[in-house]
């Protein structure tokens, strides 16, 4: 068949090289996509399927997806058990590198930690030269101390001001010591925030969060969380939580690694990061909470709550459970949550100074390898509402032992708020209760004395609604703002609620909390205690008609007691008003860490009238006021705990007069310098006045001399001309007779 033969020959003559080049497949004959995973538990074959499933889940969550078919595990045929390592294949070398970065040194469980190596490195290191070559030592370059500002010889504090697009950081102290510390060139950020101990300052950008610190304010760390809106530091500054209202999306081609989101994180919007390494620990999903004013749904923040020692972080699933995760693994503690039916909210108990000292001793003992000492346990307080015939309940729970320490039943409960004293000595449960008809609301304060045996509870019954509650730091007093104003709950413009402010103190004789004093007919709605206690400011915040500040001293007669003078012993007689002030449109009130100064600010985020900030002393005397357009934030820089031991602090208190004498001498020298400068200024002004006066006199005398000379010259040049003028006074005509 000649036609068919010709067709076959013509097909064979066709050039397919371009198609073959386009669709050619390159076979990878290397082992760059294979990793050797060590630190795997030794098991028998009965547990193989379960172990592989768990390993695949762990790798897929933190790096590239892995299936059991991608894993080869060697076995010891004599014992029938695995050898403690395995080989894992990935789809590409890039996925293998991402898994190596994410999972190397990753704790698999309490006794096993993954150690990862590239399979190709086995041959590379097997053929390496074993001759020792001394490494070249790099020149030591000391790093900046992140808390260098604490070594300021004048002991000044710092604060940050955010205005418009500019940020400025200032030193604050005596009037002569206030100056600009640093003006960074940060742009395109949402707001700034200090870390709890003042080590870092954070800026929120569209791409994520940036941390700055050190004496030169260099960037210290960054966290890639696009469109981040909120952040929260752990108490010891080891971890950071970021949140965005937009769910996480990982586009194709984005970098992979422990510092970036992986496909497993998509859809979540809450992330937990390790600050020192910058690694992502875990992500969660969150939903908006209850409806707030205006019908907008509000999300409770912080969404994750930290234990005071940074060992645990917990979140509540309303009505179901509290999930507590261990750090830094973020594993669920005990592999199960606290199942609590109806749970609404919870709070960790703060550590006291004694607890923190014990925790630090445990860390030092563990580092020295001198034995194991038990760390103080944490404590959680939570409450559950009334369900059917079961009353509402407040529970104190020790953790991690999960032992119930105390429970208190409550009846006719509408809402509860948990308020811990900052040393963890007291817990106040503010209970909003309703009558049987549910037509009116009143308040009870259930106060747990946590440091005493069996956790006794004191009850303070109130007839009015409590809008604010605040413990005195390191003290046994608290203050409340209460009201029975019918306008409460009506956020109309120009409406200011009438309130009463009351102070209570623990009476050690009767072992209950007794009313010290009530300040009636106020408009104050915010209580701000000094960090050192004793002094308190009552402020009217967020009102368009009132902006009063009241400064109070709750131990005004304390100095008289020390000097041995006779004073009144009436309960509450030591409370004294120190001063009144006013800051129009005040939106924020904050004490500095020393408790000597108070800052008030009016932010443009709330209103646009007379924005700016002011600084006052503890008596209410205005020291500085700045009115600034587009002013947004004022934040004091926090300070960490003192490094002085208890013995050193006691010694300083005993010899306080010696130190106070030094400070008084410094103040005297400063006042003398100020007076000297003032006198010099006045003398200079007087000398300038006298010189000007002398010059003016000389100029006036010269002008007079010139005027006299001109007059004299004019007199010499003058010609006298006599003019005879005849006037006919009277004319008589007479006739003459001839």
PyMOL commands that set and color helices and strands:
alter all, ss='L'
color gray80, all
select helices_A, chain A and resi 2-12+17-22+45-62+68-70+93-103+120-126+148-151+175-177+263-265+293-295+333-335+353-368+558-562+646-654+656-716
alter helices_A, ss='H'
color red, helices_A
select strands_A, chain A and resi 34-38+71-72+75-76+81-82+85-89+115-118+157-163+166-172+179-182+189-194+201-205+209-213+218-223+230-233+239-243+270-274+280-284+305-306+312-317+321-326+338-339+343-348+378-384+392-399+404-410+413-420+426-434+441-449+457-462+465-471+477-483+499-507+512-522+526-529+535-539+548-553+576-582+588-591+597-602+612-617+622-627+631-636
alter strands_A, ss='S'
color yellow, strands_A
deselect
rebuild
show_as cartoon
